[in-house]
Amino acid sequence: MNLPDILYSEEVRQARDHGTPVIALESTIISHGMPYPVNLETTQAVEEIIRQNGCVPATIAILDGRIHVGVNAEELLFLSTAKNILKASERDIPFVLAAGRHAATTVSGTLMVASLAGIPVFATGGIGGVGPDASTTFDISADLLSIGKFPCITVCAGAKSFMDIPATLEFLETYSVPVIVYQSDHFPLFYARDSGVKVDWVAQNARDIADVFNTKQALHQPGGILVAVPIPEDNAIPETEIKKVIAQALQKVNAEGVTGKQFTPRVLTLIKEISGGKSLGANVALIKHNAEIAAKIAMELAR
């Protein structure tokens, strides 16, 4: 069986023809991560930030069982408002394609498609990680394995803030995934700038990150690297404050018995409610910032 066709938007197709750097973007944050119209407005803003920094955005999704690398305005509106959009990790993509369904791609699914499309830089909000009860539930996000598998630079604000950060970093180390924090020696906590966990490698600029990735490829080491970018200070929520909010959200979601794919969206919804909307504002700010840093890295790779 041949590889399923990939549909490139006209903007992405022209970028590929002219050698303009392309930034992959996930679509789960649109369909499952933010409410309408914030999801639409945020994605439009993120795409424009990428263009202003010399690159072309490629929001990745599956529509009618076909992979799209880059979506137009009508498709973006559909992803922002439709209720019948599945959530697809790398594992789920064959099922979605075979069934001809619509799906938003997670970090894992987006990395797989970005690799097929030859896109080396991916910007997102936060990655999944080792769950807070992984010792009994074995809840470890497929994102971590995909970051270690596909040759792509994943730019994020760290793992989702309710994950077990030390365990997440240990897992990445086990799979030989280089972790770099941008202009800080502490891993960020998504909504907060500092998780309290110190890291080994710090990059002061985009050139440093591009050099590490190029060297990794020259050594024929498989997989990608993770770049964690602390949220801008003006938009951050203090660590002590957000940890109290997370604790309340986890207590409630555990009482509700929510598990599986619905766990993360439900926790994020509760965090937004308990924080009085502050978490949503922080989320919007960090994904915009990550897109800007990702574009700078892609420009350095292109040089």
C-alpha positions as CSV (number, residue, x, y, z in Angstrom):
1,M,0.0,0.0,0.0
2,N,1.3,3.4,-0.9
3,L,1.8,6.2,1.6
4,P,-1.4,8.3,2.0
5,D,-1.4,11.5,0.0
6,I,-0.4,14.7,2.0
7,L,-2.3,17.8,1.0
8,Y,-0.2,20.9,1.2
9,S,-1.7,24.3,1.5
10,E,-0.8,26.7,-1.3
11,E,1.3,28.8,1.1
12,V,3.2,25.7,2.3
13,R,3.7,24.4,-1.2
14,Q,5.2,27.7,-2.3
15,A,7.5,27.7,0.7
16,R,8.7,24.2,-0.1
17,D,9.4,25.3,-3.7
18,H,11.3,28.3,-2.7
19,G,13.2,26.9,0.3
20,T,11.4,29.1,2.9
21,P,11.4,27.6,6.4
22,V,8.2,26.0,7.5
23,I,7.0,25.6,11.1
24,A,4.7,22.7,12.0
25,L,1.8,23.5,14.3
26,E,-0.6,21.0,16.0
27,S,-4.3,21.3,15.7
28,T,-5.4,19.7,19.0
29,I,-4.9,23.0,20.7
30,I,-7.5,24.4,18.3
31,S,-10.1,21.7,18.5
32,H,-9.7,20.4,22.0
33,G,-7.4,22.8,23.9
34,M,-9.1,26.2,23.9
35,P,-12.7,27.5,23.6
36,Y,-14.0,29.3,20.6
37,P,-13.2,32.1,19.5
38,V,-10.0,32.2,21.5
39,N,-8.7,29.1,19.7
40,L,-9.3,30.7,16.3
41,E,-7.9,34.1,17.2
42,T,-4.8,32.5,18.9
43,T,-4.0,30.3,15.9
44,Q,-4.4,33.2,13.5
45,A,-2.0,35.3,15.7
46,V,0.5,32.4,16.0
47,E,0.5,31.9,12.2
48,E,1.0,35.7,11.7
49,I,3.9,35.8,14.1
50,I,5.6,33.0,12.2
51,R,5.2,34.9,8.9
52,Q,6.5,38.1,10.5
53,N,9.7,36.1,11.4
54,G,10.4,35.0,7.9
55,C,8.8,31.5,8.0
56,V,5.6,29.9,6.9
57,P,3.1,28.2,9.3
58,A,1.8,24.7,8.6
59,T,-1.1,23.8,10.9
60,I,-1.4,20.0,10.6
61,A,-4.8,18.2,10.7
62,I,-6.7,15.3,9.1
63,L,-9.9,16.3,7.2
64,D,-12.1,13.7,5.5
65,G,-9.4,11.1,6.1
66,R,-6.6,13.1,4.4
67,I,-3.6,14.6,5.9
68,H,-3.3,18.4,5.6
69,V,-0.1,20.2,6.1
70,G,-1.2,23.8,6.3
71,V,-4.9,24.7,6.3
72,N,-6.8,27.6,4.7
73,A,-9.1,30.1,6.5
74,E,-12.3,28.0,6.0
75,E,-10.6,24.8,7.3
76,L,-9.2,26.6,10.3
77,L,-12.7,27.9,11.2
78,F,-14.0,24.3,10.9
79,L,-11.3,23.0,13.2
80,S,-12.2,25.8,15.7
81,T,-15.9,25.1,15.8
82,A,-16.8,21.6,14.7
83,K,-17.9,19.1,17.3
84,N,-17.1,15.9,15.4
85,I,-13.3,16.2,15.4
86,L,-11.3,13.3,16.9
87,K,-8.1,13.7,18.8
88,A,-5.3,11.8,17.0
89,S,-1.9,10.8,18.3
90,E,0.6,8.9,16.1
91,R,-1.1,5.6,17.1
92,D,-4.5,6.8,16.0
93,I,-3.7,8.2,12.5
94,P,-4.0,5.0,10.6
95,F,-7.5,4.5,12.0
96,V,-8.6,8.0,11.2
97,L,-7.3,7.8,7.6
98,A,-8.9,4.4,7.0
99,A,-12.2,5.6,8.3
100,G,-12.2,8.9,6.4
101,R,-12.7,10.9,9.6
102,H,-11.7,14.4,10.8
103,A,-9.0,14.6,13.5
104,A,-6.9,17.2,15.2
105,T,-3.3,16.0,15.7
106,T,-1.6,15.9,19.1
107,V,2.1,16.6,19.6
108,S,2.8,13.0,18.8
109,G,0.6,12.9,15.7
110,T,2.0,16.3,14.5
111,L,5.6,15.1,14.8
112,M,4.8,12.1,12.7
113,V,3.3,14.1,9.9
114,A,6.0,16.8,10.2
115,S,8.6,14.1,9.7
116,L,6.8,12.7,6.6
117,A,6.7,16.3,5.2
118,G,10.3,17.0,6.0
119,I,9.6,19.8,8.4
120,P,12.3,20.0,11.1
121,V,10.8,22.6,13.5
122,F,7.5,22.2,15.5
123,A,6.0,24.8,17.8
124,T,3.4,23.9,20.4
125,G,2.2,25.0,23.9
126,G,3.2,22.2,26.1
127,I,4.0,18.5,25.7
128,G,2.5,15.6,27.5
129,G,4.7,13.9,30.1
130,V,4.8,11.3,32.8
131,G,1.4,11.5,34.6
132,P,1.2,12.3,38.3
133,D,0.0,8.7,39.1
134,A,2.1,6.9,36.5
135,S,3.5,4.5,39.1
136,T,0.1,2.9,39.2
137,T,-1.6,4.0,36.0
138,F,1.4,3.7,33.6
139,D,0.2,7.1,32.2
140,I,3.1,8.2,30.1
141,S,2.4,10.4,27.1
142,A,3.2,9.1,23.6
143,D,4.6,12.6,23.0
144,L,7.8,11.7,24.7
145,L,8.4,8.6,22.5
146,S,7.6,10.6,19.4
147,I,10.0,13.4,20.3
148,G,12.7,10.7,20.6
149,K,11.7,9.1,17.4
150,F,11.2,11.8,14.8
151,P,13.9,14.2,13.6
152,C,12.3,17.4,14.6
153,I,13.0,20.3,17.1
154,T,10.0,20.5,19.4
155,V,9.6,24.0,20.9
156,C,7.3,24.2,23.9
157,A,6.9,25.8,27.4
158,G,7.7,22.5,29.0
159,A,5.3,19.7,29.9
160,K,1.8,20.3,30.9
161,S,2.1,21.7,34.4
162,F,0.2,18.9,36.2
163,M,2.7,16.3,34.9
164,D,5.5,14.8,37.0
165,I,8.4,17.0,35.7
166,P,11.4,15.1,37.3
167,A,10.0,11.8,36.0
168,T,9.3,13.3,32.6
169,L,12.9,14.5,32.3
170,E,14.2,11.1,33.5
171,F,12.1,9.4,30.8
172,L,13.5,11.6,28.1
173,E,17.0,10.9,29.3
174,T,16.4,7.2,29.1
175,Y,15.5,7.6,25.5
176,S,18.5,9.8,24.8
177,V,16.4,12.9,24.0
178,P,18.5,16.1,24.3
179,V,16.6,18.7,26.4
180,I,17.6,22.3,26.1
181,V,16.1,25.2,28.0
182,Y,16.1,28.6,26.3
183,Q,17.9,31.3,28.4
184,S,17.4,29.5,31.7
185,D,19.0,26.7,33.7
186,H,15.7,25.5,35.1
187,F,13.0,23.6,33.3
188,P,9.8,25.7,33.0
189,L,6.4,24.7,34.4
190,F,4.2,25.8,31.5
191,Y,2.2,28.6,33.2
192,A,5.1,29.3,35.5
193,R,8.7,30.0,34.5
194,D,10.4,27.6,36.9
195,S,9.5,24.1,37.9
196,G,12.4,24.0,40.4
197,V,14.2,21.3,38.3
198,K,17.6,22.3,37.0
199,V,18.8,21.1,33.6
200,D,22.2,20.3,32.1
201,W,22.0,22.3,28.9
202,V,21.1,25.9,28.2
203,A,20.9,27.8,24.9
204,Q,21.3,31.5,24.9
205,N,20.1,32.0,21.3
206,A,18.5,30.2,18.3
207,R,21.9,29.6,16.7
208,D,23.0,27.4,19.6
209,I,19.9,25.2,19.2
210,A,20.4,24.9,15.4
211,D,24.0,23.9,16.0
212,V,23.0,21.1,18.4
213,F,20.4,19.7,16.0
214,N,22.7,19.8,13.0
215,T,25.4,18.1,15.0
216,K,23.0,15.4,16.2
217,Q,22.0,14.7,12.6
218,A,25.7,14.7,11.5
219,L,26.3,12.0,14.1
220,H,23.4,10.0,12.6
221,Q,21.7,10.0,16.0
222,P,17.9,9.3,15.5
223,G,15.1,11.4,16.8
224,G,14.7,15.0,17.7
225,I,15.4,17.4,20.5
226,L,13.2,19.2,23.0
227,V,13.5,23.0,23.5
228,A,11.7,24.3,26.6
229,V,11.0,28.1,26.5
230,P,9.9,29.7,29.8
231,I,6.7,31.8,29.4
232,P,7.4,35.5,29.3
233,E,7.7,37.0,32.8
234,D,4.8,39.4,32.3
235,N,2.4,36.6,31.5
236,A,3.6,34.0,34.0
237,I,1.6,32.8,37.0
238,P,3.6,32.4,40.2
239,E,4.7,28.8,40.8
240,T,3.1,28.6,44.3
241,E,-0.2,30.0,42.9
242,I,-0.5,27.7,39.9
243,K,0.5,24.6,42.0
244,K,-2.4,25.2,44.3
245,V,-4.7,25.5,41.4
246,I,-3.3,22.3,39.8
247,A,-3.8,20.4,43.1
248,Q,-7.4,21.4,43.3
249,A,-8.0,20.5,39.6
250,L,-6.4,17.0,40.0
251,Q,-8.4,16.3,43.1
252,K,-11.6,17.1,41.3
253,V,-10.8,15.2,38.1
254,N,-9.8,12.1,40.2
255,A,-13.1,12.3,42.0
256,E,-14.9,12.4,38.7
257,G,-13.0,9.3,37.5
258,V,-11.9,10.9,34.2
259,T,-9.1,8.9,32.5
260,G,-7.5,8.3,29.1
261,K,-7.7,11.0,26.3
262,Q,-10.3,13.0,28.3
263,F,-7.9,13.4,31.3
264,T,-5.8,16.3,30.0
265,P,-8.6,18.4,28.4
266,R,-10.6,18.0,31.6
267,V,-7.7,19.0,33.8
268,L,-7.0,22.1,31.6
269,T,-10.7,23.1,31.8
270,L,-10.7,22.9,35.6
271,I,-7.4,24.8,35.8
272,K,-9.0,27.6,33.7
273,E,-12.1,27.7,35.9
274,I,-10.2,27.6,39.2
275,S,-7.7,30.2,38.1
276,G,-10.5,32.5,37.0
277,G,-9.3,32.4,33.4
278,K,-5.7,33.4,34.2
279,S,-4.4,30.1,32.8
280,L,-6.0,30.6,29.4
281,G,-4.4,34.0,29.1
282,A,-1.0,32.5,30.0
283,N,-1.6,29.7,27.5
284,V,-2.2,32.1,24.7
285,A,0.9,34.1,25.6
286,L,3.3,31.2,25.8
287,I,2.2,29.6,22.5
288,K,2.8,32.9,20.7
289,H,6.2,33.2,22.3
290,N,7.1,29.7,21.4
291,A,6.1,30.3,17.8
292,E,8.5,33.3,17.7
293,I,11.4,31.3,19.1
294,A,10.7,28.4,16.7
295,A,10.8,30.7,13.7
296,K,14.1,32.0,14.8
297,I,15.5,28.5,15.1
298,A,14.1,27.6,11.7
299,M,15.8,30.6,10.1
300,E,19.1,29.6,11.6
301,L,18.7,26.0,10.3
302,A,17.9,27.5,6.8
303,R,21.2,29.4,6.9
